[in-house]
Amino acid sequence: QLRLVESGGGLVQPGGSLRLSCVASGSTLDYSAVGWFRQAPGKEREEVSCISRRGDKPKYADSVKGRFTISKDKGENTVTLQMNNLKSEDTAVYFCAAARPLKYIEGCPLEHDEYDYWGQGAQVTVSS
């Protein structure tokens, strides 16, 4: 059974950077699309970014495009979300999620209900 654990969250000032990691255990991410999602208090979960099983064809929500970068390290069974120029509206709990192996041969979906395995979340707070 695939297990996902997020780390790297914290408190940062506006304009700062954070790097979130999603480490998988129990199975490999080599065959799974992986996505990052976030949920702010009182709001619905929203998409942030995703990456294909091959580690290419990333997608980004318009709200983070140009500021966030997703990458996949197959050797480490890890997906990373580099977040730069953070804004107060980026404050949320960030979740990583993986689709079932080979559910998506190419590309990745940005819809959260397409993912099958979820981490417990990491808090990101952007505040001065």
C-alpha positions, 0 to 999 in steps of 0.5 A: 500500500502506497503511503505519502508523507509531506514535509517542509511546511512552515511560516514564511514572510510574503515574498519568501520561499518554501520547499515541500517534499512528498516522500512515498513508501510501500510502493514506487511512484514511478508509475503514478501521476502525482499532484499537490493540492491545498485547502485553506480554512473555510474553503474547498480543496483546490488544485496546485500542480501535478506531474506525470509518472515519467516526471514530465508534462507538469501542470499548474493552477493559474494562481501559482504559475510562474511561482511554483515548480513541481519536480519528481526524483525517481531515485528518491521516490519523492515529489517536490514543490518549490514555492517562491514569491509566496503570498498571503493567499497561499496560506493553506494545508498542502496535500500531495496525492498519487494516482493508482499505478498506470491510471494515467499513462501520460500526463496528469490530472488537476482534479483532486477526485482523480487521485487515490492516495493522499498524505496527511498534509503540511501547513504553509502559513505566509504572514508578516 
